[in-house]
Amino acid sequence: MVSVLRCTRGSTQVCIFSNRLTNYLGTRITKVKSLQRTEIKSNDWSIGNYANSDICERLSKIDESASGYTPIDFVWAKDLSPQLFFDQYSRKGKPVVIRGALDHWPAISENKWSFEELLHRFKHVMFKVGEDDEGRKLRVKMKTFLDYMSNQQDDSPLYLFESGMDGATSSLRQDYTIPGYFPDDFLNLAGRENKPPHKWFCIGPKRSGTTVHRDPMGTAAWNAVTYGYKRWVLFEPQSDRILVKARRYRQKGEDDEAIHYFDFMLPRMRQANPSLKVYECIQGPGDLIFVPGQWWHGVLNLSDTVAVTHNYCGWDNFDDVYKRIARQRKLFCKRWVRNMKKYSPSLYARVCQLRKDPGQGKYVDCVSSSSSDSSSDTSDYSSSEEESDIDWHGVPRN
């Protein structure tokens, strides 16, 4: 059993704000909340009174006798070499939690990501905490968000999810290193300008989270927690989308948010489908979880958390990523494949093998068709294909 009231790794977090929001901070947060969820009133964010319940403590205890429960492996980094990880987990598309792989990170060893230090470093820097109905980013200052987190009573709070880590937030990138288990990122060949967002710095208040989803374009992911606890649920790629999202099990008065999913919808769904495998685990401070490509997954923050996550394309998932990009983002794929041909013959050879497969005929267009085939993807395309635009980390050049 895990108690979310004790976070023993790294520095002890303390309340760093007063017990009430200032008028300015409260007004800004209220505005952001109203733009993110226009369908409800500001007061409705706490209508379930979860803040005064034992929900996080209760959900921190996974019932291993529940139907479909399937454990996720926990392995110490000292017992898992990169090659062994590739052979036993990433190549097989099997999730795993790795412990002890982050101890050298300044984010942990030097407490760079304690709330006090984050406030000191980024007090007036704007971070993304959501999007409005038009897809525009909603941002608040770090001091505003940490004050909100310290005082919030929301059932499903705002979640800081910053993808840039450049400009004013670039120093975050110096606080951690990509674990050696993930040496590849073939999407870097698309160029810095056009590569989709792939890394995020996250601060998740208790009760925040993400509902069940797949990561984009077939990419796999790793997520590392430096403070706090997360509850994960995962489902195998072949699991039915409608089933695992469990919206059919939502009842009147419940919302499509992580807190309601874990509290109500997931138990109902697994009871109605006892043969469905439900992979679950609690991720704590210093834990690194690997989520294979195309696995369905959802997360609930059982306490205030700090984490970083990356998506990537490597040898373990290249075929699937290529097929999906070729089908969904043709102009982006054209540039990517041209750069493979120029700079990475081994990757280009694999693309050619896929194109020769009779079953892959519909993917040929990303290389052979004209650029006028998909005008809607022009934002993904750049005429610049200079070698200097490419991040060579994780790219095979043979």
C-alpha positions in Angstrom: 0.0 0.0 0.0 1.2 3.5 -0.8 0.5 6.5 1.4 0.4 9.7 -0.6 0.9 11.7 2.5 4.6 10.8 2.7 7.0 11.8 -0.1 10.4 10.7 1.2 12.6 11.2 -1.8 14.2 14.6 -2.5 13.5 17.6 -0.3 10.4 17.8 1.9 7.9 20.1 0.3 6.2 22.7 2.5 3.5 25.2 2.0 5.1 28.3 0.5 2.0 30.6 0.3 -0.5 32.2 2.5 -3.8 30.5 3.1 -5.8 32.6 0.7 -5.3 33.8 -2.8 -4.8 37.5 -3.5 -7.5 39.2 -5.5 -5.2 39.4 -8.6 -4.2 35.7 -8.5 -7.8 34.6 -7.9 -9.1 36.7 -10.7 -6.5 35.3 -13.2 -7.1 31.7 -12.3 -10.9 32.2 -12.5 -10.5 33.7 -16.0 -8.3 30.8 -17.1 -10.8 28.2 -15.7 -13.7 29.9 -17.5 -11.9 29.8 -20.8 -10.8 26.2 -20.5 -14.2 24.9 -19.6 -16.9 27.2 -20.9 -19.7 24.7 -20.3 -19.5 25.0 -16.5 -19.5 27.9 -14.0 -16.4 28.5 -11.9 -18.1 27.3 -8.7 -18.9 24.0 -10.4 -15.2 23.0 -10.4 -15.6 22.0 -6.8 -19.2 20.7 -6.9 -18.2 17.2 -5.9 -16.3 18.4 -2.8 -13.5 16.0 -3.5 -11.0 18.3 -1.7 -12.7 17.4 1.6 -12.8 13.6 0.9 -10.4 10.8 1.3 -10.3 10.2 -2.5 -6.6 10.3 -3.0 -5.8 8.1 0.0 -8.5 5.6 -1.1 -7.3 5.5 -4.7 -3.7 5.1 -3.6 -4.5 1.5 -2.7 -4.9 -0.7 -5.7 -7.2 -3.7 -5.3 -5.2 -6.6 -6.7 -8.2 -8.9 -6.4 -10.2 -6.7 -8.8 -11.3 -8.3 -12.0 -8.7 -8.0 -14.8 -6.0 -6.6 -12.6 -2.6 -7.1 -14.2 0.6 -5.9 -12.5 3.3 -3.9 -14.2 6.9 -4.9 -13.6 9.0 -2.9 -11.2 12.7 -3.2 -11.9 15.8 -1.5 -10.3 18.0 0.4 -12.8 21.1 -1.4 -11.5 19.5 -4.7 -12.6 18.4 -3.5 -16.1 20.9 -2.6 -18.8 19.7 -0.7 -21.9 20.1 -3.8 -24.0 18.1 -5.9 -21.5 15.4 -3.2 -21.4 15.2 -3.2 -25.2 15.0 -7.0 -25.4 12.5 -7.5 -22.6 10.3 -4.4 -22.7 10.5 -1.9 -25.5 10.9 -4.4 -28.4 8.1 -6.5 -27.0 5.9 -3.4 -26.3 5.6 -4.1 -22.6 5.3 -1.4 -19.9 7.7 -1.3 -17.0 8.5 1.0 -14.0 12.3 1.5 -13.5 13.5 2.6 -10.1 16.8 4.3 -9.3 17.5 5.7 -12.8 17.1 9.3 -11.9 19.2 9.7 -8.8 21.9 11.8 -10.7 19.4 14.3 -12.0 19.9 17.8 -10.6 16.1 18.0 -10.5 16.4 15.4 -7.7 19.9 15.5 -6.3 20.1 19.3 -6.1 16.3 19.8 -5.5 16.1 21.9 -8.6 12.4 21.0 -9.0 11.3 21.6 -5.4 8.4 24.1 -5.3 10.5 26.6 -3.5 13.3 26.5 -6.1 10.8 26.6 -9.0 9.2 29.7 -7.5 12.6 31.3 -7.1 13.7 30.5 -10.7 10.5 31.1 -12.6 8.3 33.3 -10.5 7.2 35.6 -13.3 7.5 33.1 -16.2 4.4 32.1 -18.0 3.5 28.4 -18.2 0.8 26.6 -20.1 -2.1 25.3 -18.0 -4.7 24.5 -20.6 -6.4 25.5 -23.9 -9.5 27.4 -24.8 -12.2 26.3 -27.2 -10.2 27.6 -30.1 -7.1 25.6 -29.1 -5.3 28.8 -27.9 -2.9 28.2 -25.0 -3.9 29.4 -21.6 -0.9 30.5 -19.5 -0.3 31.8 -16.0 2.8 32.8 -14.1 4.6 30.2 -12.0 3.8 32.1 -8.8 0.1 32.2 -9.8 0.0 28.5 -10.4 1.8 27.5 -7.3 -0.4 29.7 -5.2 -3.4 28.2 -6.9 -2.1 24.6 -6.3 -1.5 25.4 -2.6 -5.0 26.6 -2.0 -7.2 24.9 -4.7 -10.3 23.0 -3.8 -11.2 21.8 -7.3 -12.4 18.3 -8.0 -10.2 18.2 -11.2 -7.7 21.0 -11.0 -5.7 22.8 -13.7 -2.6 20.9 -14.8 0.6 22.7 -15.7 1.9 21.0 -18.9 4.7 23.1 -20.6 6.1 21.7 -23.8 8.6 24.4 -24.8 11.4 24.2 -22.3 13.1 27.0 -24.4 13.5 30.7 -23.9 12.7 31.6 -20.3 12.2 28.0 -19.4 15.3 26.6 -21.2 17.2 26.0 -17.9 14.7 23.2 -17.1 16.4 21.1 -19.8 19.7 21.2 -17.8 18.0 19.7 -14.7 17.6 16.2 -16.2 19.1 13.9 -18.9 17.3 11.5 -21.2 17.7 8.1 -19.6 20.1 5.7 -21.4 17.2 3.3 -22.1 15.9 5.7 -24.8 18.9 6.5 -27.1 16.8 7.0 -30.2 14.6 9.7 -31.5 14.3 9.3 -35.3 11.7 12.2 -35.5 14.7 14.5 -35.0 15.4 14.0 -38.7 12.4 16.1 -39.5 14.2 19.2 -38.3 13.8 21.3 -35.2 11.4 23.6 -37.0 8.9 20.9 -37.9 9.2 18.3 -35.2 6.0 18.0 -33.3 6.0 18.7 -29.5 7.6 15.7 -27.8 8.7 16.8 -24.3 6.7 18.3 -21.4 7.5 19.6 -17.9 4.5 19.0 -15.7 3.2 20.1 -12.3 0.1 18.2 -11.4 -2.0 19.2 -8.3 -3.6 16.4 -6.4 -6.7 15.1 -8.1 -5.6 16.4 -11.5 -4.9 13.9 -14.3 -5.5 12.8 -17.9 -8.3 10.5 -19.1 -7.5 7.4 -21.1 -5.8 8.1 -24.4 -3.1 7.0 -26.8 0.0 9.1 -27.5 0.1 10.7 -31.0 1.5 9.1 -34.2 2.3 5.8 -32.6 5.1 7.2 -30.4 6.2 5.5 -27.2 6.9 7.5 -24.0 8.7 7.7 -20.8 7.5 9.6 -17.7 9.7 10.4 -14.7 8.4 11.7 -11.4 10.7 13.8 -9.2 8.1 14.5 -6.5 4.7 13.0 -5.6 2.7 10.0 -6.6 0.7 9.1 -9.7 -1.7 6.3 -10.3 -1.6 4.8 -13.8 -4.0 2.6 -15.7 -2.9 1.0 -19.0 -4.7 -1.2 -21.6 -3.2 -3.2 -24.4 -3.2 -1.6 -27.9 -5.9 -4.0 -29.3 -8.3 -3.0 -26.5 -11.5 -1.4 -27.8 -11.3 2.4 -27.7 -15.0 2.9 -26.7 -14.6 0.3 -24.0 -11.5 1.6 -22.3 -12.6 5.2 -22.4 -15.6 4.0 -20.4 -17.8 6.9 -21.2 -20.8 4.5 -21.5 -20.4 3.9 -17.8 -20.6 7.5 -16.8 -23.7 8.5 -14.9 -25.6 11.7 -14.5 -23.7 14.3 -12.5 -20.3 12.7 -13.4 -17.7 14.4 -15.6 -15.2 13.1 -18.2 -12.3 13.9 -16.0 -9.6 11.6 -14.5 -11.0 11.8 -11.0 -14.4 10.5 -12.1 -12.8 7.9 -14.4 -10.7 6.3 -11.6 -13.4 6.7 -8.9 -16.5 5.5 -10.8 -16.1 4.7 -14.5 -13.1 2.3 -14.3 -14.6 0.1 -11.5 -17.9 -0.2 -13.4 -16.2 -0.9 -16.7 -14.0 -3.7 -15.3 -16.9 -5.2 -13.4 -18.9 -5.4 -16.7 -15.9 -6.8 -18.6 -14.0 -9.2 -16.3 -11.9 -10.6 -19.0 -10.3 -7.3 -19.9 -6.7 -6.9 -18.7 -6.3 -3.8 -16.7 -2.7 -2.9 -16.0 -2.2 -0.7 -12.9 0.6 0.8 -10.8 1.5 3.6 -8.4 4.5 5.7 -9.6 6.4 7.5 -6.9 9.4 9.9 -6.5 12.3 8.7 -8.6 10.3 6.2 -10.6 10.5 6.1 -14.4 7.6 4.5 -16.3 7.8 3.3 -19.9 4.6 3.4 -21.9 4.9 1.5 -25.2 3.5 3.0 -28.4 -0.3 2.6 -29.0 -1.0 1.5 -25.4 -4.0 3.2 -23.9 -3.2 5.0 -20.6 -4.6 7.4 -18.1 -3.1 9.1 -15.0 -4.4 10.5 -11.7 -2.1 12.6 -9.5 -2.6 11.3 -6.0 -0.6 14.2 -4.5 1.0 17.4 -5.9 3.5 16.1 -8.4 6.4 17.3 -10.5 7.4 15.2 -13.6 8.9 15.3 -17.1 7.8 13.2 -20.0 9.2 12.5 -23.5 7.7 10.9 -26.6 10.0 9.2 -29.1 10.4 7.1 -32.2 13.0 4.4 -32.2 13.7 1.0 -33.6 11.1 -0.5 -31.3 8.2 1.5 -32.9 9.5 3.0 -36.1 7.3 1.0 -38.5 4.1 2.0 -36.7 5.1 5.7 -36.4 6.1 5.8 -40.1 2.8 4.3 -41.2 0.7 6.7 -39.1 2.6 9.8 -40.2 2.5 8.7 -43.8 -1.3 8.3 -43.5 -2.0 11.4 -41.4 0.6 14.0 -42.2 1.9 13.5 -45.8 3.9 16.7 -46.3 5.6 16.3 -42.9 6.4 12.7 -44.0 7.9 13.8 -47.3 10.4 16.0 -45.6 11.2 13.3 -43.0 11.8 10.7 -45.6 13.9 13.0 -47.8 16.1 13.6 -44.8 16.3 9.9 -44.1 17.5 9.4 -47.6 20.2 12.1 -47.3 21.5 11.4 -43.8 20.3 8.0 -42.5 20.5 5.2 -45.1 19.5 2.5 -42.6 16.2 4.3 -41.8 15.5 5.0 -45.5 16.2 1.3 -46.3 13.5 0.3 -43.8 11.1 2.8 -45.4 11.7 1.2 -48.8 11.0 -2.2 -47.4 7.7 -1.1 -46.0 6.8 0.5 -49.3 7.5 -2.8 -51.1 5.1 -4.7 -48.8 1.8 -5.1 -50.7 -0.1 -4.6 -47.5 1.4 -1.1 -47.2 0.3 0.4 -50.5 -1.6 3.3 -49.0 1.5 4.5 -47.3 3.5 5.1 -50.5 2.0 8.5 -51.2 4.0 10.2 -48.5 7.1 9.7 -50.7 5.8 9.5 -54.2 2.9 11.9 -54.5 3.2 15.7 -55.2 3.2 18.3 -52.5 -0.2 19.5 -53.7 -1.9 16.4 -52.4 -2.5 17.7 -48.9 -2.6 21.5 -48.7 -4.0 21.2 -45.2 -0.6 20.0 -43.9 1.4 23.0 -45.1 2.2 24.1 -41.6 4.2 20.9 -41.2 6.4 21.5 -44.2 9.5 23.6 -44.6 11.6 24.1 -47.7 14.7 24.3 -45.5 16.4 20.9 -45.3 19.8 22.1 -44.1 21.9 19.8 -42.0 22.2 22.5 -39.3 18.4 22.3 -38.7 18.6 18.7 -37.5 19.1 17.6 -33.9 21.4 14.7 -34.3 20.7 13.2 -30.9 19.3 9.7 -31.3 19.6 9.6 -35.1 21.4 6.7 -36.9 23.8 8.1 -39.6 24.8 4.9 -41.4 
